[in-house]
């Protein structure tokens, strides 16, 4: 009994009265280490080797995979496509989501119905949505070209042209994802105290001034979060490319993750694929750090 | 009294995280060491199957379900042992098999494509057919080649196939074109004339897959992807460039030929069946689908022969059965399946079941095969073209070579490069694969 008491005293003195903190984070630490940190370190290790999964030995090649990566035109195509796609998602998805949230926050009739309709694509599988949009984008009989020709606009090749393949995927992705950001913005808008709006109206501000000087600044933390999450999730572009274009035509819709998948699971070049994965990680991690530093203390007023 | 040092919070967290990592390190031993040493004759089969049953893996293909069931039934009758087929999405099939080899739960037998065979044979995970008692001279030469790597067969052909054209005879008559003899290959010039006459505003004269559509015509003009020794890329030599220039005019300038990308499914056959194309690049295994779904008169036709070509040719494909040599596969169970699948009577039925042609020479002499061919006169073209079909390069990176040719063709269709430039790029890429 005295041993137990002295042990308990030791725990309380060293770990604080609230030792449950450790118990609460323990599962996360274990899972994080086992399923993220360790696989990443192993991927880094593989990237320094010529690694085929069926080989019994793997030749250490140092940074040769990275040198090959830097000289690989397909990698650069994939990188530029992925960055372009991510920037496109931020430029189009975020403002559209904010606008939709702002409209729905005005208390118009049918808000719940509109919210549900806009959010439904978010909960639909990427694979299903991609397969539907393949048909919508068909240049010969797809609905999109039929609508365009119906209103007198020129039709496009969509997924069949290097000029429009990635943009087609972007449009579909914005359509599917905008509801997610809209819901976040809507929640943010509803946390802004009504007193600020009253005060602004009393001071004679019009709708645009209220939006610019009251709503947007107070929404800054939410906006920052939405932009960061949209950017990071955009770098995971894969399902749409896999289903809709296979990376073509002529690698115009290749993404980094798709290139990684093809290199690893079609060509079985695990070492080279590991290099792609490491570069992708470094890129996204650096982006997150730079954004955090650039935005500084984001907190509205 | 000295103060004892105790771990800080950070040290506790790092320690716990390291323990988690170390705990998993034991699970990685096998990956580090490659394939585990195992005894493939240790009777357990795969996936925990009892010795009383065998397992075989295949990719999802509804067209082969009936044929696989037939194999399972016949296998059980002849061996007294049940055969369980497991299917996976095609894109994951290679990975599944690789993981199974590493995890010692490989199937006793598996289906493979012509691309899979050299990929896995080069890693020494397939049992040579000769060790299972199968002699190469029993099989059709192209079929045997398709199942081989470096001259050794690593599987047996269940069936093999060819590519050729399907034409809408009604469209030919409407355009005033004499319907061609189904066994006579037109010239490039004749083919181009047909295209000019058949194309309309709403309809392409010919529909083909982006890369395969070109590469089959390249073969017909005497072009090749690599030389026979697999040392030099030849895709940018004159015959291949000529063929691409020929198709470029039709696809890019005249827009009378529709080069379609394979995205999830083959779009060419639906285009042909919906009469949005008068001719189409098809596979011999599509005979059943065309027969059941076309509501117009149609026939097969060999690909056109180019000025530098000697005959109509096409790439050969098909399905091959192999027995893993590692990963816990029961070699005897697998051998029994291959033996049953290559019986003349079983091979003879494959045309009707799956649309492919037997790999076994003796099957062509059986009553079942000859009478089926007589009942289906349209297959006369296929019988002829099966002798002209060519094997893909027997190289582990044959799939990547095919992709390089497809991208080269796409560059031309997208007007990003001339045929010579595009094929020079493909040749450089393919040469890199050959050089290792």
Interface residues (C-beta under 8 A of the other chain):
Chain A: X10 X14 X15 X22 X25 X26 X29 X30 X32 X33 X34 X37 X38 X41 X42 X52 X53 X54 X55 X56 X57 X58 X131 X134 X140 X159 X160 X161 X162 X243 X244 X245 X246 X248 X249 X250 X251 X265 X266 X267 X268
Chain B: X6 X7 X9 X12 X13 X16 X17 X18 X20 X21 X23 X24 X25 X28 X33 X34 X35 X91 X92 X94 X95 X98 X99 X101 X102 X119 X120 X123 X125 X210 X261 X262 X263 X264 X276 X397 X399 X400 X406 X407 X410 X411 X413 X414 X416
